[in-house]
């Protein structure tokens, strides 16, 4: 209640960073992530509390979803960039509120310095959360096509790191990603072979390429 009253009374303060360059919305995400590292029922309560506070901030000031802290991160970038991964409830709230922002979602289009999208950041985590990955792809499957400043797509990252489940998920959600080369001209098929991916991954890539009628791939 306190957060909601403060947000409604002084909405512009939501866009003001503190002495450390952090914005209120980003702090909510960080607190939720820190709380998720614990155990027991208090963890769930902490997540719900952080999600409710984030919702109050964004409802009072929709620009909070687009605002960047001193590190250049929006709330979604902060959530996806944490090495331990933010709770799914937090990402769900951000995506839900973003979809209601005057019909012009912006959180998913934001990139970090270096061009990393939320999907790139998820794939750079030691153990990418597949539930978060699915949530992002369901909201915007074209994220799998986005290249960062290094010319790398999230699918390239998944293949290089041998993340089988993530690779299959992206191929299913966005088949066109299989036909996108990296900065060195290597296609996902090259990367799958180089990383010694399981046969199921190589077969999946080939099947997608056949369906996309990519030159040089037999359709028979």
PyMOL commands that set and color helices and strands:
alter all, ss='L'
color gray80, all
select helices_A, chain A and resi 2-9+11-15+24-35+41-60+62-65+75-81+88-99+107-109+118-123+130-139+141-145+154-160+164-173+175-179+188-194+199-211
alter helices_A, ss='H'
color red, helices_A
deselect
rebuild
show_as cartoon
